[in-house]
Amino acid sequence: MMQTVKFYLAEHPSIVKFRWSHSQSWGSTWSFLVTSIAFYLAVATFLHLLLALIARGGRRRPIPLGPIPALHSLTMALISATIFAGILLSAASEIRETRWFWRRTKTPFQWLLCFPIGTRPSGRVFFWSYMYYLSRFVHMLRTFVSILSARRLVFFQLFNHIILTVVSFLWLEFSQSFQVLGIMLATMVYSAVYGYRFWTAIGLPGACFPFVLNCQIALLGGNLVCHVGVLLLHFMKGGCNGIGAWVFNSVLNGAVMLLFLNFYVRMHIMRRKRKRKVKEEVVVGRNNGGQNQIAGRDDEDDDEDIKLI
């Protein structure tokens, strides 16, 4: 059983012989990247404005989507789990087969962070990097689900999806270092988050703590540690492949982290103000001899405002 799984995830000829090519790989051109992002922005903005125009003068009510959010979450959880397993097995095979070339200068963990100079975008790990790049377009569908269900467009979610799509494209285009661990971290977290969202979407009880927010923080923290590791290895081990693209990606990831921290701080402040207001209303209600029924929001609902995943 394991041998069959390993064959289809790491040893299949189409995986082993994969090569990132503008002429052979779908979606591999700069024009496709720019056009698809522009289309994504245009459709999301149009849908948001259309719903705002329809609801003008009245209360914005969510549009019932039935099982669509649950199906999207289940699909993303399965895709992410498959990519995680595939790149894990592929990285182990690549290390085993190419270690003779770089074993005097790097350990296997260092290879995961820092590709040797001259690495080309071909082989197993780049096949799964390509699958991860394509999965970013499935991730984008989450934006439209949010617009229809919550009747609002969150700029941070839009910006984050665009940035991560560009980053995943640059990983392939410049054979950038760090991408193996980056994909492992991302797909592991996506599997957990989307699995949890599917769990709650079908009516099962949610966690008693902000699960999605904690996963987002863990992902950002892991990426930060890996970026520091790439920088150290680049100067200590004779250079890492694709370091120019890595610098550009680091700036983009830094922008995402700053936006996330801004959202997180704002939500934390709003949550404290809400709790203080609830306490004041309870005190006033008791003093007046009345009973106040106060409806609050779960922490997990607050986390949905921080659209990182």
N, C-alpha and C positions, 0 to 999 in steps of 0.2 A: 504493500500500500504506500509506504513512505517513498519507495523507489519510483513509483508511478507519479506521485505528487512532485518529487524532485525533478523528474524528467520534464514534466509539463511546465514547471516554474523556473527551471534553470538550465536544462540540457536540451530542450527542443531546438532543432536547427534554426528556426526563425528567430529564436532568442539569441543563440550563440553567434549567429552570423549577422545580427542586426547592425546597421550603420545609419547614423543620422545624416540624411541627405536632403537637400532642397528639392531634388527632382523625384525622390522616391518616398519620402516620409510626408504623410498628409499633415498639413498645418505647419510646415517647417520653414516657411518663408516669412520675412519681415512684413511683407504686404498683408499676408493672412493675419498675422498677429495684430497689426494696427487696425485692419478692417473689422476683425471680430470684436475688438475692444470698443471701437467706435459704435458698432451695432449694439453691443451690450448696453452701453451708456444711453444710446438713443431710445432703445425699447424700454429700459427701466424708467427713464425720465418721462417718456410719453405715457406709459401706463400710470405712473404716479400722478401726473397732471390730469389725465383723463378721469381717474377716480376722484381726484380733488374737485374737478369741475362738476361731476355728477352729484357729489355730496355737498355741493355749495349751498349754504343756508340751512343745512340739516346736519344731523349727527352722522359721523363716519362709522358705519357698521362693517364689521369684517365680512368678507365674502366666504361662504362655506365652501371648502375645497374637498370635503369628503376624505377619502383615503390617500389623496395625493401627497400631503406632507409626510405621512408615515411611510409611504412607498419610496419617496425620495430619500428619506433617512435610512431606510433599510438598504437601498441600492448603494448609497454612499458608504455605509458601514461595510458592506460586502466587498465593494471595489477597493476600499482602503485596506482592508484585511488581506486581500489578495496581493496588492502591491507590496505591502509590508513583508508578507511571506516570500514573495518572489524576489525582492531585492535582498532580503536576508540570505536566502539560499544562493543567489547569484553572487553576492559579495564573497561568501565563503568559497565558492568555486573559483572566482577570479583570484582571490588571495592564494589559494592552493596552486594555481597554475602559473601565476606570474611572480611569485615571491622570489624566485631565483634572481630576478632582474633588480629588485630594490631592497632585498633583505639586509644588505650591509649598511644601509642608510636609514631604514625605517622599520618600525614594528607594524604588524597588521592594523592596529588601532590608528597609528599615525597615517597609514595608507588610506584609511577611511576618511580622514580629515584632509589629507594633503596628497593629491595625485602627483606623480612624478612629472617633471617638465616634458612636454611632447606627447602627453596622453591624447588619444584621438577618441571622438564620440562614437565608439563602436563596441559591440559585445553585450554581455548580459546586463550589467548594471545600467548601461545607457538605454537598453530596451525598456527597463522598468522606470527609468527616468522619463522616457518618452510616454509611457502609460500614465505616469503621474501628471505630466504636462497636459495630456488629453483629458484627464479626470478633472482638471481645473475648470473646464467648460461645463461639466456636469455640476460642479460646485456652484457655478453662477446661477443655476436654476433656483437656488435657495433664496436669492434676492427677490425673484418674482413671487415665490411663495410668501415671503414676508410682506411684500407690497400688497398682495391680495388679502392676506389674512389679517394683517395689522393696519392696513390702509395708510402706510407711511413708508417713506424712502429714507433709509439711514445712510448718510454720506460715508461713514466709516466702513460700513459693510461693502459699499460700492468700491471705495478706494482700496480696501484690503484685497478684494477679489482680483482687481486689476493688477495690483503690485505683485501678488503671488503668481499670477499667470505670466507676467513679464519675467519674474525671477526664474520660474521653471523653464522658460524658453531660453534664457541666457545660460542656464546650467548646461543645456545640450549644445547650444551654439558655440560656446567657448570651452567645453569640457572642464567646467569649473570644479575646483576642489570643494569639499564639504558636502556635496549634494547627496552622497550616499547616507550619511548620518542625518542630514536634513530631512530626507524623504522618510527614513525610518521613524524619526521622531514625529513628523507630521502625520503619517498614516496611522501610527499607533494611537495618537491622540484623536484623530478623526474617527477611527474605528470605535473608540470608547464613547465619544460625544454623540455621533450619529446613532450608535446602538442605543444609547440612553434616550435620545430623542424619539427613536422608534418605540422604545419601551413605554415612554410616557404618552406617546401619541395614540397607542392602542388601549389606553385607559389604565395602565398599571401604575402603582404608586411611585412617585419620584423620591429622590434622595432628600434627607433631612438637612442637607447643606448645599451651598451653591456649586454643584458638580461641574457644570459647564465652565463657570468662571475659573475654578481651580485648575481644570484641564488647560484653559487658555494661558494661565499664568505659568504652568509647568512647561508648556510648549515654548513660550517666550524665553523663560529662564534657560531651558536646554539649548535653544538656538544661540543665546548670548554666550554661554560657556563654550560652545563649539566654535563660534566666530573668534573668540579670544585664542582658542587652541590653534586655529588656522593661521592667525597672525604670528603667533610664537613659532610655529613650525616653519613658516615661510622664511623667517630671518635666521632660524637656528639650523635648518636642514637643507639649505641650498635652494630654496624656492618651491612654490607650489604652482601647479598648472592653473591657468585662467585667473590669476590673481587680480588682473584689471577688472574683470567682470565681477569678481568677489567684492572688490571695493565698492563698485556701483551698487551691487545687491545689498551690501552692508548699510549703505546710506538709505536705501529703500526700506530695509527692515527696521532701521532706526526710526524712520518716520512712522512706520506702523506701530512700533513700540511706544513712541511718544503719544500718538493718538489714543492708543489703548489706555495708557496711564492717565491721560486727560479724561477719557470717558469713565474710567474706574474711580478716579477721585471725585468727579462730579456726581456719579451714582452713589458713592459712599456718603457724600455730604447731603444729597437729597434724601437718602435713607434715614440719616440721623435726624434731619429736619422733620421727616414724616413721623418718626417714632416720638419726637418731642411734641409734635402737634397732637398725636393720638393721646399721649399722657395728659396734655392740657385739656383736651376735650373730655377725657374721662373724669378728670378732677372737676371740671365745670358741671358735667352731667350729675355727678354725685352731690355737688353743692346745691344744685337746683332740684334735687330729688327726682330727676328723670332718668331715663335709661337711654343711653346712646348706643346705637349699633353701628360700629365702624368697620368698614370694609377695607382691607389692606391687600397688598400684593405680596406674593412670595418673593424670596430672594432670587429664586430662579427666573422669575419674570423680569426682575431688574437686570439680571444677567443677559436677558435677551436683547436689552438695549445696547449691549456691548457686542456688536456683530463681528467678532473676529473669525468665527468658524461658521 
